[in-house]
């Protein structure tokens, strides 16, 4: 009896410990997801908007109540944008319920104008504050870490995280959307192709930032890659004889390089064949300066799962890309052509094959060639320029090893308990 009681007590303690270990591993696995919830930002924005209203919303004036309703609608919009990141956050759900109660209490319409928080006062800047690299070097004693994104061809995306995807997107999609920069690309079906798409428009918006620059826009279209911003200027943000923004071109009408010194970022827009392409080099801190609601960025997260083409064409599948009876000959010719241009069998070689087999146009292969050239110029480590295509089996969830570890641990504990208690 004493042995059974001791065994039972030991089993209970061991199970409790295993549960604690499992929860700890699960917490570590998902901590990054939970940390992305920023409901406090919505709360602080709402407080800032209602400061001029006295914070109560109970004013008797119709105008005051209308202003408070606008603030509530803006608050509700902010929480909706946070819904994905804050799914399991109690503070988030409390805020959502509180907003519903206040909307009913103050008889606020669900639709109508929204309010924006008052901009915080900005202290004047001095020295080289509008030259990112110099400021970073002074603060950190080293140059910043740079990330690279390339979008080209049909379209293919090499993300800031060095992931590679081929996308089936059409219409306008954001490539970059952070505090300093917004880049949008428009993709449309190619003439003569049953399903091939190409980038036809690239729009770049440099957001107003302190005293360095006012908002500036650059836009390129197929057969028109200007060496100037939309307003016709080639420089912007002059300070002490230096410019925060500048546009240069070695091939006017087909290529433009935009340098944004205030954020240490370089963007190159090119036309290759019948498609536009974009290459970006940006400091890590700039590329990662975005909020959870800015969760649609092809350069950060890649294409939405529903828009991804998981595999690129192989010799065995090339027949599905061409209805011609000589598809095998076309495939062999495509492999020979791309191998001559891109000897390394990496993602750029695969992208060349995809575009050539999809369009039948030899000029389409140049998109991968110039994208590789830009990558070589923008990536400091030559060993990181070439990426190999990763199969589905290698793209498993980062939580999987932890889950398997918990399973093995539990199995061993059960075996130990069983052996002890027999």
N, C-alpha and C positions, 0 to 999 in steps of 0.2 A: 504493500500500500504506500509506504514511504517513497519507494522508487517511482511508482506511477505518479504520485503527487509531484515529486521533484521533476520528473520528465515533463509533466503537463505545465508546470511553472516555467521550466526552461523553454518549452515550445512557445509559450505566450510571449516571453521576452524576446526570443529570436524572431518571431514573426513581427513584433513591433519594430525591432531594429531593421528588419528587411524592408518594411514599409517606409521607415524614415529614410533609408538609403535610396529607395526607389523615388520617393518624392523629391529628395535632394537632387538626384540626377535629372529628373524631369524639370525641376526648377532651373537648373543650370542650362539645360538645353533650350528652354523657352524664355530665358531671362531677357534675351535681346528683343524678342517680340513684345513682351510686356513693357520694356523700357521705352518703347517708341510711343506710348500713349502720353499725350501732352494736353490733358484736359485742363491743367492749370493755366495754359495759355488762353483757352477760351474764357475761363473765369476772369483772368486779369483784363482781357480785352473788354469784357462786359462791364467790369468795374470802371475802366477808363472812360467808356462811352457815357456812363450814367453819372459821372462826376458833376457835370454841368446841370444835371437834373436833380441833384441832391441825393442821388442814390436810392431813393425810395420809390419813385414811380407813382407816388400817390398824390401828385399835384392836382389841383382842381382845374387848372387850365387845360383846355382841349389840346393846345399845342404841346404842353408838357407830357400829357398822356400819349400823344402820337409819337413823340420822341422816345418815350420809354418802350412803346410797342416796337418801334424800329430797332431799338437796342436788343429786345428779346428775340426778334426774328433773326438778327445777325448772330446772336448767341446760339440759337437753334441751328443755323446754317453751319456754324463752326463745329458744333457737336456732331452733325451729320458727316462732316468731312473726317472726323476722328473715329467714326463708327468702327472701321476695320481694325485700327490699332488699339482701340480701347474696349474691345468686345468683352473682356473679362474683368474690367476695372470697376470697382464699386463706386468710386467717386464720379466716374463718368455716368453711370446709370442714375445716380442720385441727381446729378445736374440735369439730365434729360427729363426726369420726372418733375424736378423743380421748375423747369422752363414751362412744361405743360400746365402746371398749376398756376403759374403767374400769367400765362396767356389767357387762361379762363378767368382768373380773378380780375384782370384789367380789361376784359372784353376785347382783346387784341385780335384783329383779323390774321389768319394764317398767312396770307399773301400781302405783299406791299413792300414799300421801300425798306432797306436795311441801313444800319448805321455802321460807321467805321471808327475805330479808336483814334483818339487824337495822336498825331505824331509826336514822339518824344523830342525835346530840344536836343540839338546836336552841337557839341563843342567845336569851336574852330580847329582846323587841322593845320599842321605846320610841317616844315621839312619835306621829307620824301614820302609822306603818308600816301600819296597817290601813285607811288611806284611799289607794287606789292613785293617784288623780290628784294629790294633794298630794305624795306621795312621788316620783312621776315628775317633777313640775315642779321639785322641789328638786334632783333628780339631773341632769336634762337641760336645765332652763331653758326648757321648752316643754311644751305639752300633748301627750299621746300621739296617735298615729295610730289612728283607729278603723275597724273593719270592720263591715259589716252583712250579716246573713243573714235571709232571710224564707222561711217555709214555709207554704203556704196552699192552699186549694182541693183539687184532685183527685189527688195533691198536686203543686204546683209549687214549685220550689226556686230561690231566688236565693242563690248561694253567697257566701262571704266574698270570693271572687275575681271577683265580678260576672259569673259565668256563670249562665245560666238553663236549667233543664231541667224537663220534665214527666215524672213517674215512674209506673211501673205497679206500685209496691211494695204489698204487703199484709203484715200482721203488724207486728212490732216492729222498728224500725230506729233506730240511733243517729244523731242529728243533730249532736251535739257530744260529743267524748270527749277531754279533755285533762287536765292535771295538777290543774286546779282545779274542773272542771265536767263533768258528764255529763248529756246531754239525750237522751231517747228518745221517739219518737213511734210510735203504733200506728195503722195504717191498715186499714180494713175496707171491704168492698163496701157501697155505698149501697143502701138499699131502693128498689125501683122502677127501678134502673139496671142495664142488662145488663152493664156493665163498669166503671162509675164507682166510684171509691173516695173515702174521706174520712178525715181524721184524727179519731179518736175518743178518744184518750188521749194526753196529754203529761206525761211525768215528768221532773222536773228535780232532780238531786242535786248539792248544793254540797258538795264534799269538804272534810274536815277540813284546815285550813291554819294552822299555827303556833298562836299564841295568839289569832288573830283570830276564828275560828269553829270549832265542832264540826260534824260532818256534819248537814246539814239537807236535808229533802226537801219538794218541792212537787209536787202532782199535780192535774191537771185532767182531767175527763171531759166527754163531750158532755152538755150541759144542766146541768153542774155545774163552773163555773170559780170556785173558792173564793178569797176574799180572805185566805187564811191558809195557813200551812204544814200539813203532814200532822198535826203534833202540836197544832194549834190556835193556835199563836202567830203573831203578825204581825211580830215583830222577833226578831233573834238576833244574838249576838256583841256584847254591850254592852261598851264600853270608853271610859272617861272621858266618859260621858254620850252617846256616839254608838254607833250600831248598824251593824255590817257588813252585815247583811241586813235588808230590810224589804219588806213587801207592801202595795200600795195598790190601790184599785179605785174607778173612777168609775162602774162599772156592775156591782155585785156579782152574782155568778152567771154573768156573761157576759164579764167582762173583768178582768184582773189585771195589775199591773205590779210586777215584782220588781227591786229595786235591790240589787246586790252591790257595796258600796263598796270592799271589800278587793281586788277584781279590776277595779274600774271598769266593771262590766258591767250593762246593763239588759236585761231580758227582758220582753216583753209577750205575754200569752196571751189570745186572743180566740175567741169563737164567732161565726161568720158563717154564717147559714143552718143547715145540718145538718153543719157541719164546724168543727173547731178550726183555729187558725192560730197561728204563733209568729213574732215579730220579735225580733231580737237585735242589740244594739250592744255591741261588745267591743273593747278595745285589741288592736292587732295582736300584741303580745308575748304576751298571754293566749291569743288564738285559735290561735296557732302553737306553744303549749307542749305538744306531744304527741310521742310516740315513733313509730318506723316501724310497730310492730305495731298502733297505733291508726289503721289505714288505712281504716277504714269509718266515715266521717263525712259525712253528706249536705251539711252546711253548708260543708265543706272541699273534698271531692272530687266532690260531686254524687252522683247515683245510680249504682249499678253499671251497666256498659254493657248487660248483659242486661235491665235493668229500665227503660231509658230509652225514652221515646217521642220519636223524633228530630225530628218535626215537629208543629206545632200545626195545628188544622184551618183550612182555607181555604175560600172559597165553593165551589170546585170539588169539594172532598172532603166537604162537609157532608152529602151524601146518604148517605154511609156511616155517619154517626153517627145517622141517624134512619130508621126503616123506614116512616114515614108517607108517604103520597102527596103531601103538601103540604110536603115537606122544603125545597124552594126558598123557600117562604114563611116557614118557620121560620128558615131561614138569614138571610133579609133582615131579619126581625124581630130576631134576635139581634144582627146587626151594628148595627142602629139603636139597640137598647137599650144595648149596650156603648159605642157612640160617644157617646151622650148622657151616660153616666156617666164615661167615660174618653176625652176628645177626642184625646189623644196616642196615635198608633198604635204603642205600645211593647209590651213583654212583658206588662204588666198588662192591656192591651186584649186581647191574644191569649189570655191566661189566662181573662179574662172570657168570651170567645167559646167557648173549650174547655169550661168548666164549664157554661155555659148550654146548649150543644148536647148535651152528654153527659147532662145531668140533666133538661132541660126545665123546671127550677125557676128562676124569676126571682130568688129569694132567694140562689141560689148565686153570683150576680154580685157580691154585696157583699164576698166574700172578697178579690177583687182590689182593690176600692176601698179597704178598710181597710188592706190590705197596702201600697198606694201611700201612704196617709196616714202609716203608720209609717215607711216609707222616707224620706219627706220630713222627718220629725222626727228621724231617726237619722243621715242622711247630711248632712254639713256643706256639701258642694259641691253646689249645686242642679243643676249640669250633669251630675252623675253619677247622678241619681235615675232618670231614664228610660233604659232599656236597649232597644236594638233587637234583634230576633231575628236571630241569626247563622245563615247557611246552612251546609250541610255543606262547601261549597267553601272557606269561610273558617276552618274548624276543622282545618286540616292540621297535621301534626306540626311542632314547632319545629325539628326536625333537617332537614326537607326543603330549606330554602334552602341549608344547608351541603352537603348531598349533591349538589344541583344545581350548586353552585359548584365542588365537587371534580370533577364530571363535565366541566364546561366547561373547567376548568383542564387536566385530563388531555387533552382533545381538542385544545386549543391547543398543548400540549407535543408531542403526537404529530405534529401538522401541522408544527411548527417543526423537529422532528428529521428528518421525512421530507424537507422542503425542503432542509435542510442537508446531508443525506447523499446526495442524488441526484447 
